[in-house]
Amino acid sequence: MPLLPFSIQAETGQAKLAVLIDADNTQPAIIEGLLNEIAKYGVASVKRIYGDWTSNHLRSWKERLLANAIQPIQQFSYTTGKNATDSAMIIDAMDLLYSEKLDGFCIVSSDSDFTRLAARIRESGCTVYGFGAEKTPRAFVRVCDKFIFTELLLDYQEESEEDEDKPKVKPRKESKIDRKLLKLLRDAVDDQADESGWAYLGGVGQKINNRSSEFDPRNYGFKKLGDLFRAIPQFETEERTQEHGTGRQVYIRWKRGSNERSKRTV
């Protein structure tokens, strides 16, 4: 076992994560965005990708593996129509769960076969981050603690190549603020609000993630949650200086006078 990841965790408190990628159900183009996204949640101390590397359709993956220190795991397709890759990933995940000191797993696939695996890992007290296309079955999406659509990771790669002077918000698709989203946001604000109705943005974000694993402001064309709130007229925002520090914190409140209107729209 390499000692460096454990030392990093001990010194910085970062979570140790295992990254398991289903090559048959994942595009190579997402890898840069994927690893940058995972870095937000902890240190990827295990990085493995599964597939039949004798097959030509995985050729585009090969040059990216060495550059990103991802270990390829060979899995032959023994029978036509049966996905042996899924079984290999599941077996490895359970081995890692019991043999390594990990804080979480990143399961990269759009396949619903990993739904039970994600549930089992969570039952053991580890966090599960799912990564898959928007077509991913809802059962797998909802069982994860956090689920990120890989279409967003393609956007990340495109944005990283743009000039810094260009706008930071690049909508992937037209923003759609519907009643379901509005209710999710308002309920989270209400849960965190003080007597005057103001709620700290950080706490609101945690409540939203607890209620909806697939929620991400980037799904609506905004890089940050605060930007999404500012774009919704039913909410008002306020920046406050930290009580013990020089930074500023964002607070959210449902606009006064919007209550009657919300009864008709939410």
C-alpha positions as CSV (number, residue, x, y, z in Angstrom):
1,M,0.0,0.0,0.0
2,P,1.4,3.4,-0.9
3,L,1.8,5.6,2.2
4,L,1.5,9.0,0.5
5,P,-2.4,9.1,0.2
6,F,-2.7,8.1,3.9
7,S,-0.3,10.8,4.9
8,I,-2.1,13.3,2.9
9,Q,-5.4,12.4,4.6
10,A,-3.8,12.5,8.1
11,E,-2.3,15.9,7.5
12,T,-5.1,17.7,5.6
13,G,-8.2,15.8,6.5
14,Q,-9.0,15.1,2.8
15,A,-11.1,12.0,2.1
16,K,-9.5,9.0,0.5
17,L,-11.5,8.0,-2.6
18,A,-11.5,5.0,-4.9
19,V,-12.3,5.8,-8.5
20,L,-13.8,2.9,-10.5
21,I,-14.5,3.6,-14.2
22,D,-16.7,1.4,-16.5
23,A,-14.9,2.0,-19.8
24,D,-17.7,0.5,-21.8
25,N,-20.1,3.2,-20.5
26,T,-17.9,6.2,-20.3
27,Q,-16.5,8.6,-22.8
28,P,-12.7,9.2,-22.8
29,A,-13.3,12.9,-23.4
30,I,-14.6,13.4,-19.8
31,I,-11.4,12.3,-18.0
32,E,-9.9,15.7,-17.4
33,G,-13.2,17.1,-16.1
34,L,-13.9,14.0,-14.1
35,L,-10.6,14.0,-12.2
36,N,-10.9,17.8,-11.5
37,E,-14.4,17.2,-10.2
38,I,-13.3,14.3,-8.0
39,A,-10.5,16.5,-6.6
40,K,-13.3,18.7,-5.0
41,Y,-14.3,15.8,-2.8
42,G,-11.0,14.3,-1.8
43,V,-7.8,12.4,-3.0
44,A,-8.2,9.7,-5.6
45,S,-5.9,7.2,-3.9
46,V,-7.2,4.3,-6.1
47,K,-7.9,4.9,-9.9
48,R,-9.0,1.9,-11.9
49,I,-10.7,1.5,-15.2
50,Y,-12.4,-1.8,-16.4
51,G,-12.9,-3.2,-19.9
52,D,-11.7,-5.6,-22.5
53,W,-8.5,-3.8,-23.6
54,T,-8.0,-6.3,-26.5
55,S,-11.1,-4.7,-28.1
56,N,-10.7,-1.9,-30.7
57,H,-13.5,0.2,-29.3
58,L,-11.5,1.1,-26.2
59,R,-8.5,2.2,-28.2
60,S,-9.2,5.9,-27.6
61,W,-8.9,5.4,-23.8
62,K,-5.4,4.0,-23.9
63,E,-3.4,7.2,-24.3
64,R,-5.3,8.9,-21.5
65,L,-4.6,6.2,-18.9
66,L,-0.9,6.7,-18.6
67,A,-1.2,10.5,-18.6
68,N,-3.7,10.3,-15.7
69,A,-2.2,7.4,-13.7
70,I,-5.3,5.2,-14.1
71,Q,-4.7,1.5,-13.8
72,P,-6.5,-0.5,-16.6
73,I,-8.1,-3.8,-15.4
74,Q,-8.4,-6.4,-18.1
75,Q,-11.7,-8.2,-18.3
76,F,-12.4,-10.4,-21.3
77,S,-16.0,-10.7,-22.6
78,Y,-16.5,-14.4,-22.1
79,T,-20.1,-14.5,-23.4
80,T,-21.8,-12.3,-26.0
81,G,-24.5,-10.1,-24.4
82,K,-23.1,-10.5,-20.9
83,N,-21.2,-7.6,-19.3
84,A,-18.3,-9.1,-17.4
85,T,-16.9,-5.7,-16.8
86,D,-19.7,-4.9,-14.3
87,S,-19.0,-8.0,-12.3
88,A,-15.3,-7.3,-12.1
89,M,-15.9,-3.7,-10.9
90,I,-18.4,-4.9,-8.2
91,I,-16.0,-7.6,-6.9
92,D,-13.1,-5.1,-6.8
93,A,-15.3,-2.5,-5.0
94,M,-16.2,-5.0,-2.3
95,D,-12.6,-6.0,-1.9
96,L,-11.6,-2.4,-1.5
97,L,-14.4,-1.7,0.9
98,Y,-13.1,-4.3,3.3
99,S,-9.4,-4.2,2.7
100,E,-8.6,-0.5,2.4
101,K,-9.2,2.5,4.6
102,L,-11.4,4.5,2.2
103,D,-13.8,7.3,2.9
104,G,-15.7,7.1,-0.4
105,F,-16.1,5.6,-3.8
106,C,-16.6,7.3,-7.2
107,I,-18.5,5.0,-9.5
108,V,-18.2,6.2,-13.1
109,S,-20.9,4.5,-15.3
110,S,-24.4,5.0,-16.7
111,D,-25.4,1.4,-16.0
112,S,-28.1,0.6,-13.5
113,D,-26.3,-2.6,-12.6
114,F,-24.3,-0.6,-10.0
115,T,-27.4,0.5,-8.0
116,R,-27.2,-2.3,-5.4
117,L,-23.4,-1.8,-5.2
118,A,-23.8,1.9,-4.4
119,A,-26.5,1.1,-1.8
120,R,-24.2,-1.5,-0.1
121,I,-21.3,0.8,0.0
122,R,-23.4,3.5,1.7
123,E,-24.7,1.0,4.2
124,S,-21.0,0.5,5.3
125,G,-20.7,4.2,6.0
126,C,-18.8,5.3,2.9
127,T,-19.8,8.2,0.7
128,V,-20.8,7.3,-2.9
129,Y,-20.3,9.8,-5.8
130,G,-21.9,8.7,-9.0
131,F,-20.9,9.9,-12.5
132,G,-22.9,9.1,-15.5
133,A,-24.8,10.5,-18.5
134,E,-28.2,12.1,-18.2
135,K,-29.7,8.9,-19.5
136,T,-28.6,7.1,-16.3
137,P,-31.6,5.2,-14.7
138,R,-33.0,7.2,-11.8
139,A,-32.6,4.4,-9.3
140,F,-28.8,4.5,-9.6
141,V,-28.8,8.4,-9.5
142,R,-30.9,8.5,-6.4
143,V,-29.0,5.9,-4.4
144,C,-25.8,7.9,-4.6
145,D,-24.9,10.6,-2.1
146,K,-24.0,12.9,-5.0
147,F,-24.5,12.3,-8.7
148,I,-22.8,14.4,-11.4
149,F,-23.9,14.2,-15.0
150,T,-20.9,13.7,-17.3
151,E,-22.2,16.1,-19.9
152,L,-21.1,18.8,-17.4
153,L,-17.6,17.4,-17.4
154,L,-17.4,17.9,-21.1
155,D,-18.4,21.5,-20.6
156,Y,-15.6,21.8,-18.1
157,Q,-13.0,20.7,-20.6
158,E,-14.3,23.3,-23.2
159,E,-14.3,26.1,-20.6
160,S,-10.7,25.4,-19.5
161,E,-9.6,26.1,-23.1
162,E,-11.3,29.5,-23.2
163,D,-9.7,32.8,-22.3
164,E,-10.1,33.9,-18.7
165,D,-11.6,37.2,-19.9
166,K,-14.6,35.4,-21.3
167,P,-17.8,35.1,-19.1
168,K,-17.4,32.6,-16.3
169,V,-21.0,31.3,-16.7
170,K,-21.5,29.2,-19.9
171,P,-24.9,27.7,-20.0
172,R,-24.9,24.2,-21.3
173,K,-28.5,24.5,-22.2
174,E,-31.2,27.0,-21.7
175,S,-32.0,27.6,-18.1
176,K,-35.2,26.2,-16.9
177,I,-36.5,27.3,-13.5
178,D,-39.6,25.1,-13.0
179,R,-41.9,24.7,-10.1
180,K,-40.1,21.5,-8.9
181,L,-36.8,23.3,-8.7
182,L,-38.3,26.3,-7.1
183,K,-39.9,24.2,-4.4
184,L,-36.6,22.3,-3.8
185,L,-34.7,25.6,-3.3
186,R,-37.3,27.2,-1.1
187,D,-37.7,24.2,1.2
188,A,-33.9,24.1,1.7
189,V,-33.9,27.9,2.5
190,D,-36.8,27.5,4.9
191,D,-35.0,24.6,6.7
192,Q,-32.0,26.8,7.4
193,A,-33.6,30.2,7.8
194,D,-33.4,32.2,11.0
195,E,-36.3,34.2,12.4
196,S,-35.9,36.9,9.8
197,G,-36.0,34.4,7.0
198,W,-32.3,34.6,6.1
199,A,-30.3,31.4,5.5
200,Y,-26.6,30.9,5.0
201,L,-25.8,29.7,1.5
202,G,-23.4,26.9,2.6
203,G,-26.1,25.3,4.8
204,V,-28.7,25.7,2.1
205,G,-26.5,23.9,-0.4
206,Q,-26.0,20.9,2.0
207,K,-29.8,20.6,2.5
208,I,-30.4,20.7,-1.3
209,N,-27.8,17.9,-1.8
210,N,-29.4,15.8,1.0
211,R,-32.8,16.1,-0.8
212,S,-31.6,15.7,-4.4
213,S,-28.4,13.8,-5.2
214,E,-28.4,14.9,-8.8
215,F,-28.9,18.6,-8.1
216,D,-26.1,20.8,-9.6
217,P,-26.4,24.5,-10.5
218,R,-24.5,23.7,-13.7
219,N,-27.5,21.7,-14.9
220,Y,-29.3,25.1,-15.2
221,G,-26.4,27.0,-16.7
222,F,-24.8,28.4,-13.6
223,K,-21.4,27.5,-12.2
224,K,-22.3,28.4,-8.6
225,L,-25.3,27.9,-6.4
226,G,-25.3,31.6,-5.5
227,D,-25.5,32.6,-9.2
228,L,-28.6,30.4,-9.6
229,F,-30.3,32.0,-6.6
230,R,-29.5,35.5,-7.9
231,A,-31.2,34.7,-11.2
232,I,-34.5,33.7,-9.6
233,P,-36.6,36.7,-8.8
234,Q,-38.4,35.1,-5.9
235,F,-35.2,35.1,-3.9
236,E,-33.1,37.9,-2.5
237,T,-29.4,37.6,-1.6
238,E,-27.2,39.5,0.8
239,E,-23.4,39.4,1.3
240,R,-22.2,39.8,4.9
241,T,-18.7,40.1,6.3
242,Q,-17.6,37.1,8.3
243,E,-17.8,37.7,12.1
244,H,-14.2,36.5,12.6
245,G,-12.4,37.0,9.3
246,T,-12.0,39.1,6.2
247,G,-14.1,37.0,3.8
248,R,-17.8,37.5,2.9
249,Q,-20.7,35.0,3.2
250,V,-23.8,34.8,1.1
251,Y,-27.3,34.6,2.7
252,I,-30.5,33.8,0.9
253,R,-34.1,34.7,1.7
254,W,-37.5,34.1,0.0
255,K,-38.6,37.6,-1.0
256,R,-41.3,39.1,1.1
257,G,-44.4,39.5,-0.9
258,S,-43.7,36.3,-2.9
259,N,-45.6,34.1,-0.6
260,E,-49.0,34.5,-2.1
261,R,-47.6,34.1,-5.6
262,S,-45.6,31.0,-4.6
263,K,-48.9,29.3,-3.6
264,R,-50.0,29.5,-7.2
265,T,-46.6,28.6,-8.8
266,V,-45.1,26.0,-6.5
